[in-house]
Amino acid sequence: MTKTKRGRLTTPLVRVDGQLQPTTWDHAMSTISEGMTRVRETNGPDALGMFACSKTTNELNYAAQKLMRAVVGTNNIDSCNRT
């Protein structure tokens, strides 16, 4: 794993045979997309959810809720704005 001085990862990781392996961003995003599609097809759209960040912009939170409602097909989106 590649880490910065603060201990943060600098490359994405995917699990292969139970072990985390460095990969490209394209491969990591494809893996996420395939996994979410598999869950949606197997268990329906309400099996997925998203937790949005209260420290981001309203525009990004709006885009996140549109993704979940229009693309994924679920209303399962929440944020910690009320705290």
N, CA, C and O of each residue as an XYZ file, in Angstrom:
332
protein
N       0.835     -1.178      0.000
C       0.000      0.000      0.000
C       0.877      1.238      0.000
O       1.883      1.308      0.706
N       0.482      2.196     -0.792
C       1.197      3.456     -0.822
C       0.484      4.430      0.109
O      -0.718      4.658     -0.027
N       1.222      5.002      1.050
C       0.634      5.939      1.999
C       1.441      7.223      2.031
O       2.633      7.238      1.722
N       0.769      8.298      2.411
C       1.441      9.577      2.593
C       2.004      9.645      4.006
O       1.880      8.690      4.774
N       2.615     10.755      4.346
C       3.164     10.935      5.692
C       2.070     10.881      6.756
O       2.325     10.471      7.888
N       0.864     11.290      6.399
C      -0.236     11.285      7.360
C      -0.930      9.934      7.434
O      -1.916      9.788      8.157
N      -0.435      8.948      6.703
C      -1.002      7.614      6.768
C      -2.200      7.395      5.868
O      -2.873      6.370      5.974
N      -2.479      8.341      4.981
C      -3.609      8.189      4.067
C      -3.181      7.420      2.834
O      -2.048      7.545      2.370
N      -4.098      6.624      2.310
C      -3.816      5.879      1.087
C      -3.720      6.836     -0.097
O      -4.438      7.835     -0.158
N      -2.839      6.529     -1.023
C      -2.697      7.344     -2.232
C      -3.108      6.585     -3.484
O      -3.201      7.175     -4.560
N      -3.355      5.288     -3.359
C      -3.843      4.485     -4.474
C      -5.039      3.672     -3.991
O      -5.108      3.312     -2.816
N      -5.987      3.378     -4.890
C      -7.132      2.569     -4.481
C      -6.723      1.117     -4.262
O      -5.726      0.641     -4.805
N      -7.515      0.438     -3.458
C      -7.261     -0.975     -3.164
C      -8.504     -1.788     -3.488
O      -9.626     -1.316     -3.302
N      -8.308     -3.011     -3.973
C      -9.404     -3.960     -4.158
C      -9.017     -5.254     -3.451
O      -7.839     -5.574     -3.297
N     -10.039     -5.983     -3.027
C      -9.792     -7.241     -2.329
C      -9.710     -8.368     -3.348
O     -10.645     -8.585     -4.118
N      -8.594     -9.083     -3.351
C      -8.371    -10.231     -4.222
C      -8.004    -11.409     -3.330
O      -6.991    -11.383     -2.631
N      -8.839    -12.439     -3.362
C      -8.610    -13.626     -2.520
C      -8.413    -13.257     -1.058
O      -7.557    -13.824     -0.378
N      -9.199    -12.314     -0.580
C      -9.150    -11.918      0.823
C      -8.066    -10.921      1.182
O      -7.988    -10.490      2.332
N      -7.232    -10.545      0.231
C      -6.140     -9.607      0.501
C      -6.342     -8.314     -0.285
O      -6.779     -8.355     -1.435
N      -6.032     -7.178      0.315
C      -6.124     -5.903     -0.384
C      -4.918     -5.726     -1.295
O      -3.772     -5.898     -0.880
N      -5.204     -5.375     -2.553
C      -4.159     -5.188     -3.551
C      -4.309     -3.810     -4.193
O      -5.433     -3.392     -4.472
N      -3.218     -3.096     -4.435
C      -3.295     -1.814     -5.139
C      -3.817     -2.019     -6.568
O      -3.554     -3.048     -7.190
N      -4.545     -1.047     -7.069
C      -5.093     -1.119     -8.414
C      -5.216      0.285     -8.999
O      -4.885      1.268     -8.336
N      -5.682      0.378    -10.218
C      -5.892      1.688    -10.852
C      -7.253      2.229    -10.439
O      -8.113      1.488     -9.962
N      -7.432      3.517    -10.626
C      -8.729      4.123    -10.326
C      -9.812      3.571    -11.241
O     -10.936      3.339    -10.794
N      -9.496      3.358    -12.510
C     -10.479      2.805    -13.445
C     -10.957      1.435    -12.992
O     -12.154      1.150    -13.014
N     -10.014      0.583    -12.579
C     -10.389     -0.755    -12.125
C     -11.192     -0.692    -10.824
O     -12.161     -1.433    -10.658
N     -10.800      0.170     -9.922
C     -11.518      0.311     -8.648
C     -12.952      0.781     -8.885
O     -13.885      0.253     -8.280
N     -13.133      1.765     -9.756
C     -14.478      2.274    -10.036
C     -15.327      1.225    -10.746
O     -16.525      1.125    -10.485
N     -14.728      0.447    -11.632
C     -15.452     -0.641    -12.302
C     -15.887     -1.701    -11.292
O     -16.997     -2.227    -11.374
N     -15.014     -2.006    -10.348
C     -15.337     -2.988     -9.318
C     -16.510     -2.511     -8.465
O     -17.406     -3.291     -8.144
N     -16.502     -1.247     -8.105
C     -17.605     -0.670     -7.321
C     -18.902     -0.725     -8.112
O     -19.938     -1.139     -7.591
N     -18.844     -0.306     -9.372
C     -20.028     -0.292    -10.226
C     -20.606     -1.690    -10.400
O     -21.817     -1.883    -10.295
N     -19.747     -2.658    -10.665
C     -20.202     -4.043    -10.836
C     -20.828     -4.580     -9.548
O     -21.846     -5.271     -9.592
N     -20.224     -4.264     -8.409
C     -20.763     -4.726     -7.132
C     -22.115     -4.121     -6.823
O     -23.024     -4.818     -6.371
N     -22.255     -2.821     -7.065
C     -23.545     -2.165     -6.815
C     -24.618     -2.687     -7.763
O     -25.763     -2.881     -7.355
N     -24.260     -2.914     -9.018
C     -25.212     -3.461     -9.982
C     -25.654     -4.857     -9.569
O     -26.837     -5.187     -9.662
N     -24.721     -5.670     -9.117
C     -25.036     -7.032     -8.674
C     -25.994     -7.006     -7.477
O     -26.958     -7.771     -7.441
N     -25.738     -6.137     -6.506
C     -26.616     -6.031     -5.336
C     -28.004     -5.570     -5.762
O     -29.011     -6.106     -5.298
N     -28.056     -4.576     -6.645
C     -29.348     -4.048     -7.108
C     -30.142     -5.106     -7.848
O     -31.346     -5.238     -7.628
N     -29.489     -5.867     -8.725
C     -30.183     -6.904     -9.485
C     -30.632     -8.061     -8.599
O     -31.692     -8.641     -8.833
N     -29.851     -8.397     -7.603
C     -30.159     -9.519     -6.728
C     -31.204     -9.169     -5.676
O     -32.119     -9.952     -5.424
N     -31.071     -7.987     -5.059
C     -31.893     -7.640     -3.897
C     -32.800     -6.434     -4.095
O     -33.551     -6.079     -3.187
N     -32.748     -5.804     -5.248
C     -33.571     -4.631     -5.499
C     -32.852     -3.353     -5.099
O     -31.877     -3.393     -4.348
N     -33.337     -2.207     -5.603
C     -32.656     -0.932     -5.360
C     -32.639     -0.492     -3.902
O     -31.731      0.228     -3.487
N     -33.633     -0.914     -3.116
C     -33.652     -0.500     -1.707
C     -32.611     -1.219     -0.861
O     -32.491     -0.935      0.331
N     -31.858     -2.140     -1.446
C     -30.752     -2.786     -0.734
C     -29.526     -1.878     -0.697
O     -28.563     -2.166      0.013
N     -29.558     -0.789     -1.455
C     -28.446      0.162     -1.497
C     -28.843      1.460     -0.809
O     -30.022      1.812     -0.751
N     -27.857      2.156     -0.296
C     -28.090      3.446      0.329
C     -26.835      4.293      0.259
O     -25.757      3.802     -0.077
N     -26.984      5.558      0.575
C     -25.846      6.474      0.548
C     -25.934      7.397      1.752
O     -27.015      7.847      2.134
N     -24.796      7.665      2.331
C     -24.692      8.636      3.417
C     -23.884      9.805      2.885
O     -22.699      9.661      2.584
N     -24.522     10.964      2.767
C     -23.882     12.155      2.209
C     -23.218     12.960      3.329
O     -23.557     12.818      4.504
N     -22.283     13.791      2.944
C     -21.499     14.566      3.895
C     -22.097     15.950      4.112
O     -22.478     16.627      3.157
N     -22.176     16.362      5.363
C     -22.712     17.687      5.661
C     -21.689     18.789      5.399
O     -22.044     19.968      5.374
N     -20.433     18.421      5.204
C     -19.398     19.432      5.008
C     -19.147     19.741      3.534
O     -18.301     20.576      3.214
N     -19.869     19.080      2.637
C     -19.711     19.363      1.219
C     -20.749     20.399      0.789
O     -21.545     20.863      1.606
N     -20.738     20.751     -0.470
C     -21.656     21.781     -0.957
C     -23.056     21.217     -1.160
O     -23.246     20.009     -1.298
N     -24.030     22.123     -1.175
C     -25.402     21.718     -1.476
C     -25.487     21.094     -2.857
O     -26.258     20.159     -3.074
N     -24.694     21.610     -3.797
C     -24.724     21.094     -5.161
C     -24.267     19.639     -5.222
O     -24.865     18.828     -5.929
N     -23.206     19.305     -4.481
C     -22.733     17.922     -4.466
C     -23.720     16.996     -3.758
O     -23.913     15.858     -4.184
N     -24.340     17.470     -2.691
C     -25.361     16.667     -2.022
C     -26.578     16.485     -2.916
O     -27.194     15.419     -2.904
N     -26.936     17.504     -3.692
C     -28.037     17.390     -4.643
C     -27.703     16.337     -5.698
O     -28.547     15.505     -6.031
N     -26.481     16.367     -6.226
C     -26.060     15.381     -7.219
C     -26.100     13.969     -6.634
O     -26.487     13.026     -7.323
N     -25.703     13.819     -5.373
C     -25.723     12.508     -4.728
C     -27.145     11.981     -4.609
O     -27.392     10.807     -4.884
N     -28.077     12.828     -4.205
C     -29.457     12.355     -4.070
C     -30.074     12.064     -5.427
O     -30.884     11.145     -5.543
N     -29.710     12.827     -6.463
C     -30.210     12.543     -7.811
C     -29.682     11.204     -8.309
O     -30.419     10.444     -8.937
N     -28.407     10.906     -8.034
C     -27.833      9.629     -8.418
C     -28.620      8.486     -7.787
O     -29.010      7.540     -8.471
N     -28.849      8.578     -6.487
C     -29.536      7.499     -5.789
C     -30.992      7.372     -6.225
O     -31.488      6.257     -6.388
N     -31.677      8.481     -6.415
C     -33.100      8.409     -6.757
C     -33.339      8.105     -8.236
O     -34.173      7.262     -8.565
N     -32.616      8.783     -9.127
C     -32.882      8.635    -10.556
C     -32.150      7.447    -11.180
O     -32.700      6.779    -12.056
N     -30.929      7.175    -10.747
C     -30.132      6.114    -11.374
C     -30.303      4.788    -10.630
O     -30.605      3.765    -11.244
N     -30.110      4.807     -9.321
C     -30.198      3.573     -8.535
C     -31.654      3.184     -8.304
O     -31.993      2.001     -8.327
N     -32.519      4.179     -8.082
C     -33.940      3.907     -7.890
C     -34.358      3.743     -6.448
O     -35.322      3.034     -6.162
N     -33.649      4.389     -5.529
C     -33.990      4.293     -4.111
C     -33.999      5.678     -3.472
O     -33.339      6.603     -3.946
N     -34.747      5.797     -2.404
C     -34.747      7.024     -1.600
C     -33.842      6.884     -0.382
O     -33.860      7.749      0.494
N     -33.060      5.826     -0.306
C     -32.195      5.569      0.843
C     -30.961      6.456      0.778
O     -29.878      6.008      0.401
N     -31.137      7.711      1.147
C     -30.012      8.653      1.219
C     -30.197      9.483      2.477
O     -31.306      9.922      2.783
N     -29.129      9.693      3.192
C     -29.184     10.438      4.443
C     -27.903     11.224      4.578
O     -26.924     10.963      3.879
N     -27.913     12.178      5.469
C     -26.706     12.939      5.780
C     -26.737     13.317      7.251
O     -27.746     13.131      7.931
N     -25.645     13.838      7.724
C     -25.567     14.218      9.140
C     -25.778     15.720      9.302
O     -25.263     16.312     10.250
N     -26.523     16.343      8.400
C     -26.749     17.787      8.462
C     -27.435     18.227      9.739
O     -27.268     19.368     10.171
N     -28.193     17.351     10.340
C     -28.983     17.724     11.514
C     -28.176     17.698     12.812
O     -28.695     18.062     13.867
N     -26.919     17.274     12.747
C     -26.148     17.188     13.988
C     -25.393     18.450     14.256
O     -24.691     18.549     15.262
